[in-house]
Amino acid sequence: MSSMQTTADLRKKRLDFARRSARAWQNYFDAHGLLPNITLSPEQISVVQQDEDQMLINGSAGTGKSLTLIYKLLKVMEQENEPKRILYCSFNTTLVEDARKRIEQSSKFHEIKDKHTLHMETFHYMAARILREIGFPNAEFLRINLENLRRYEDAITRRTIALVDTFMESEEYKKLPLEQKLYKTHAGTFLMDEILWMKANGFVTEESYYHCERAGRGNIPRLTKEQRRTIFYLYKEYEKMLKKQFHDHLDLEDYALLLLKYFDDIPDSLKYDYIFVDEVQDLQAMQLKALVGLAKKSIVVSGDPKQRIYKRSPFSYRDLGLHIEGRKTKNLRTNYRSTKQIMKLASSLEFIDAENDRLDDQRFVREGKKPSIYFFPSSKELSCHLVNQVKVIQKNDPDATIAVIHRHDGDTYAISQCSVLMELKKHFDVITSSQYGRRFDLNKQKKPILFTDAYSVKGLEFDYVFLIHFDRDHYPNKKRIEELDKRAGDNKNSDGYKADFEAILNDEKKVLYVAITRAKKEVQLMYTGRNFRSICPFVRNFYKEDYDAFGFDSSIYSK
Ligand SMILES: Nc1ncnc2c1ncn2[C@@H]1O[C@H](COP(=O)(O)OP(=O)(O)OP(=O)(O)O)[C@@H](O)[C@H]1O
């Protein structure tokens, strides 16, 4: 009896296998040799071969999510015989430029690229293209980088400050019931943040805003439901201001909202058959929702929640129309970029909202030197060390790519005055992230050194990474804490303040995680200060055996 069952089971298994193979082979794509020096792992191949209308590729930094996405894109381009419209998009300009550099390395790509219409661009560029076609000539083709984002937020803050100040002096405000009056701390940047958050999440009717969960907005300052009525009034006034005084100016958050609002006016010919989205965690909720709507046949997104360093939202993927449960979510586990030693350090950072990388869940293809942390009493000494290190690298490893990551975060004046940058420029060819697309040629020997903030290098990688601001003023960024303190007023002992403070620390750890995980071979974290105690507090998450310390005693801080 049992042997008969076994034979039947075996036959069924064989049949299932044959059916599965036949199904797989119909769309089988020969991924071999498409990009130089890459042989996809079985794990990656199975993601490339699996066709779904919606799919999520998950994985920690360096597991090949972007690469796998590019292979899926090449697969579609090769297998579709009729011309298709295909979009590869992400939030940051540099990442899109990087993907373009990668795909250009494939000779297959050059063979098949004219078969289809392929757009490789940021969300905003794609949205501006469609919006202009359907009657919004004000949609701009903006370069999305940190400097432009800061400039743009500053402009909005100036408008919202003027708006709140005038409103609070008005007769109308005086007549408001007490419970709808605002606190002083609701002024300025708070209103700017709130309006942008409302737009990013589509809460642009009074009732939806009144009833929504303000996830991601923190607790400080408190905002009661009744006060939301006043904020909504100010939002409306702000919109009128944009129309009248700023000639129908569009905020970046308006691009997705307009696509959704005028969705029926978008002809099918402007939508995409296939959409591929990299670093999906950086997109705002309405942006992702618009992309889901624009994908006629399939949308594949890839991301890593530990690298989410932009604004948060109350929505799940499902709420936004992305159904990626079960086999439609794929996880990649082998790290092809960083050494085990680098990932060990990065993985010890503890987050409150994202699961830590478990090292025993990950595999590595290379090992290398332990990361190091250096304290220097002055920035002159730090610069001197950095220059010497770069000289040694360029002598021993002339093909190497090098990034120096700072935390001036879009402050163009601070960047221009940065003594480390000045010193580097005396010795080397140095570029900033806005020059990355034009000046950074992966095929050339002796590439320029990239001097960049941590946001602009999302998705990029370098053989050697130097972080120059590993101190308590920059991780966490002092300006963010000062802003929270300003908003808290006398409320600094409240639980709400503590929770918001923790949320900032968590975000800032993610910035650090992104920065460290850009390194392939070696990473050095460096800081200066009056004494070694000015070290970044996140060092307490590190195990002392995971890094070499210079200029201070690691046993004081680390686990
Ligand atoms: N199978 C492979 N063989 C060789 N190299 C690989 C393989 N898979 C990925 N890589 C390389 O590993 C590096 C990291 O890949 P990729 O940038 O796609 O990772 P990622 O998961 O998107 O990272 P991040 O989340 O940091 O953007 C790249 O240099 C890529 O070429």
The ligand as an SDF file (V2000), in Angstrom:
LIG
                    3D

 31 33  0  0  0  0  0  0  0  0999 V2000
   24.9810   38.0540   -9.1050 N   0  0  0  0  0  0  0  0  0  0  0  0
   25.8380   39.0480   -9.0100 C   0  0  0  0  0  0  0  0  0  0  0  0
   27.1070   38.9090   -9.4370 N   0  0  0  0  0  0  0  0  0  0  0  0
   28.0000   39.8960   -9.3280 C   0  0  0  0  0  0  0  0  0  0  0  0
   27.7110   41.1090   -8.8130 N   0  0  0  0  0  0  0  0  0  0  0  0
   26.4680   41.3200   -8.3810 C   0  0  0  0  0  0  0  0  0  0  0  0
   25.4670   40.3070   -8.4460 C   0  0  0  0  0  0  0  0  0  0  0  0
   24.3230   40.8240   -7.9200 N   0  0  0  0  0  0  0  0  0  0  0  0
   24.5990   42.0880   -7.5490 C   0  0  0  0  0  0  0  0  0  0  0  0
   25.8780   42.3840   -7.8420 N   0  0  0  0  0  0  0  0  0  0  0  0
   26.5530   43.6610   -7.6000 C   0  0  0  0  0  0  0  0  0  0  0  0
   26.3370   44.0310   -6.2490 O   0  0  0  0  0  0  0  0  0  0  0  0
   26.2370   45.4400   -6.1510 C   0  0  0  0  0  0  0  0  0  0  0  0
   24.9500   45.8150   -5.4390 C   0  0  0  0  0  0  0  0  0  0  0  0
   23.8470   45.5610   -6.2910 O   0  0  0  0  0  0  0  0  0  0  0  0
   22.5990   46.5600   -6.3250 P   0  0  0  0  0  0  0  0  0  0  0  0
   23.0590   47.9680   -6.4030 O   0  0  0  0  0  0  0  0  0  0  0  0
   21.6820   46.0600   -7.3650 O   0  0  0  0  0  0  0  0  0  0  0  0
   22.0230   46.2800   -4.8730 O   0  0  0  0  0  0  0  0  0  0  0  0
   20.7560   46.9150   -4.1540 P   0  0  0  0  0  0  0  0  0  0  0  0
   20.1330   45.7980   -3.4170 O   0  0  0  0  0  0  0  0  0  0  0  0
   19.9170   47.6480   -5.1350 O   0  0  0  0  0  0  0  0  0  0  0  0
   21.4330   47.9270   -3.1410 O   0  0  0  0  0  0  0  0  0  0  0  0
   20.8290   49.2620   -2.4610 P   0  0  0  0  0  0  0  0  0  0  0  0
   19.6310   48.8480   -1.6860 O   0  0  0  0  0  0  0  0  0  0  0  0
   21.9160   49.7450   -1.5980 O   0  0  0  0  0  0  0  0  0  0  0  0
   20.5010   50.1880   -3.5840 O   0  0  0  0  0  0  0  0  0  0  0  0
   26.3560   45.9900   -7.5710 C   0  0  0  0  0  0  0  0  0  0  0  0
   27.7030   46.2840   -7.8360 O   0  0  0  0  0  0  0  0  0  0  0  0
   25.9510   44.8150   -8.4080 C   0  0  0  0  0  0  0  0  0  0  0  0
   26.5170   44.8580   -9.7010 O   0  0  0  0  0  0  0  0  0  0  0  0
  1  2  1  0
  2  3  1  0
  2  7  2  0
  3  4  2  0
  4  5  1  0
  5  6  2  0
  6  7  1  0
  6 10  1  0
  7  8  1  0
  8  9  2  0
  9 10  1  0
 10 11  1  0
 11 12  1  0
 11 30  1  0
 12 13  1  0
 13 14  1  0
 13 28  1  0
 14 15  1  0
 15 16  1  0
 16 17  2  0
 16 18  1  0
 16 19  1  0
 19 20  1  0
 20 21  2  0
 20 22  1  0
 20 23  1  0
 23 24  1  0
 24 25  2  0
 24 26  1  0
 24 27  1  0
 28 29  1  0
 28 30  1  0
 30 31  1  0
M  END
$$$$
